[in-house]
Amino acid sequence: MTITSKIIEIFSSIQGEGLLIGKRQIFIRFSGCNINCVYCDTENSKTTDLGKEYSFEELNNKIQELMTPDFDSLEITGGEPLLHSKYIHDFLKKYPYKAMLETNATLPDNMKLLTDVIDIVSMDIKLPEHFNSQDEWKQIYQQELETIKVMESKNQKYYIKIVISPTTPLNIMNKLLGDLKTITSNDIEIIIQPVSPMSLWNSKENLFKISELIGTQYNVSVIPQIHKYLGVE
């Protein structure tokens, strides 16, 4: 029996976010997402109606077609790639590419399947402002914390990305930092990603305040979505 999974697009580009910013990657965007963020910039990836089923061999052939001398790693994204964790695990066991997983980190049991094949995880921590319902956010937030516990226990390399706005409240960031300190090591990097477009940021005051606050506890970087400045996907 041929194992397949639905993928919306596969393309080569420059990573515009996080710790691997500027690296040439082959992006694999899996279909379907288990949450509904109000700011999602890949709306078409939320549905499972779009995309094509790929076998392991078909996916590897497409990767090889896109391979360039400056290739750094696969970028496994979505949608939510953890919905496809078994497929991803078995593919990377067969074809052990260097790989980064970009995830909303709300499926801790699925993350357990991938810690032996993923080189680095870029995980979001969502904020209340990212959802229409506070109850929805609370559930998602607890799942993200559980996923961090999984990665810490497995010594999985990861960093945390937080999308913030000009009105993100400092008290929410204080709560987040307090919760993280109980489950993480001190050398975790936290990336602040100002919500796009930057025209929303008439004042950068909140950006600096949040960076300073996180800097009291963790390494912190402010990185906007550079690929949008470059005009690439």
N, C-alpha and C positions, 0 to 999 in steps of 0.2 A: 504494500500500500504506500503510495506517494504522499508524503507529508507536505502540506502547503499552508501558507498564511497570506492574508490579504494586505497588500502594500499599495499605497496611493501613488507614491513617486520615489524614484531613485535618481539622484543627481550628484554631481561633483561641484563643490563650491568652497568658499572660505568661511571658516567658523567665525561668527560675529558676536558670540557671547561667551562669558565665563573664562575659565583658566586656560582653555586651549584657543583663545581668540587669535586669529591670524593664521591658524593651521589649515592646510588643505585637507578636506575630508570628503568622503562619499556618504551622503545623507540617505538614510533609508527610513521613509516615513510610513509607519504602520497605520492602518485605518482603525477608527473607533476610539472613543474616550469614555471614561467612567464618571467624569465630573463635568460641570458646565460653568467655566469661569466667564465673567462678564467681559474680560478684556482679551479673550483668545484671539491670536493673530493667525491661526490656521483653522478657521471655522470648517473648511471642507473636510478636515481630518477627523471631525467628531463622529461622523456617520460611518457605518460599515457598508453603506450602499455603494460607495465609490471604491475604486482600486481594482487590482488584478491579483489573482492567486499565483504565488510563486513557490515552486519547489526549491529545495536547497540548491540543486544544480542550476536552475534558472537564475536564482539570485546571485550565485557566484559568477555565472557567466556575465551578468549585467555589471557586477562590480569590476570584473576584469576588463570589460569594454571601456569603463570610465577611469581606469587606473592611470595615474600620471606620476612622473618621477618625484614630485613634491608631496605625494600622498603621505599623510600622517596616520589616519585612523578612520574607522567607520564611525559615523554619528547615527546612533539608533534612536529614533524619535517617533513622534506621532502627531495627533492622537496621543494615546497612552500605550507605549510599547510593552509595559508590564502585562497587559492583556494577552500578549503573545509570548510570554516568558519561556514556555516549553520549546516553542519553535526556535526562538533566539538562542536558547541554551544549546540545543542540538545542532543548530547551524554552526555556531562558533566552536563547538567541539570538533566538528568535521572540518571546518575551515577557520583555523585559529588566527583571525585577523586581530590586530590591536583595535579595541572598540571602546567608545564612550556611550553610555546610556543616559539619555535625557528624559527625565521622568517627573510626574507629579508626586511620586513616592507614596501613593495611597493604598498600595497593595503589598503589605510587608511579607506575606507568605509567598507571593510571586517573586519578590526580590531574593528570597532565600535560594531560589533556583539558579540565580545568575552570578553569585559572588565568585564563582570559580572560573568565569569566562569573560567578565567585564573588567577592563583596566581602570576606568574611572567613571563615577556616577555624578552627573549634574542633576541635583534634585531641587525642586522648588519647595519653598514653604509659602503656602497661600495665606493671605490676610483676610480679615472679615470683609473688607471693601471689595474683594474679588468675587463676592457672591451676593445673591439677593436675599438669602436666608442666613441668619446667624447660627441657627441649629445645623444647617448644612456645613457651614464653616467649622464649627466645633468638632463634628464627626471627622471631617477631612484632616483637620489639624492633628487630632489624636492618632490617626492612621499614619501621618507623616512622622510623628515622633516615634511610633513603633518601628517604622522602617529604618530610622536612624539607629535604633537599638540593634536591629538586625545587622546593619552594616558595621557598627562598632564591634559587635561580637564576632564577626567574620573577618575583621581587619580589612574591610573593603575601602579602597581609596575613594573619597567623595568630597564634594564641596556643596555648599548651600547657596541657592540663588533666591533673592527676594525682590519681586517687582513692586516698586513703591511709586506713589503719586505725590504731587505737591501738598496734599492734605492728609497723608498717612500719619496717624496720631502716634506720638512718642510713647504713650502708655502701652499701646499694643506691642511696640518693639521691646519695651522693658519686660513685658510678660514673656515674650518669645525668648529673650536672652536668659531670663530666670529658668525657664523650662529646659532650654538647651544645656545650661551649665550642669544640670543633674545627670545628663546622659552622654555628653560628648567630651572628647579630649580638647585641650586648649589650642591645638595647632590646626583646627579646622578653619578653612577660609570661607568667609561669607561675602558673596557678591551682591552688591546693591545694583539693581537694574532699574533706572528711571523709566517709567512707562513712556512709550512712544505715542505720538511724535513729540520731539523736544519743544515744539512750539507751545505745548501745554505748560511749560515751565517758565512762566514770566519771572518768577523768583526761584533761586536755587537754595534759599535759606533752609528749607526742610531737608534737602538733600545733604547739606553739610551737617545739620544737627543729627540726623540719623547715622551718618558715617561716624561722627564723633562718639555717639552713644555705643555703637557696635564695637568701635575701636577700644573701648575700655575693657572688653572681654575677649575679643577675637581679632585675628587678622581680617582686614576688610578692604575691599576694592570697589570703586564705583565704575561700572562698565555699561555704557549704553549699547544698544544694538548696532554695532559697527557695520554690519552687512547692509543696513538700510542707508548708511552714509555712502557706502561703496556702490550702491545700486545693484546689488546681486541678491540672488535668492538665498 
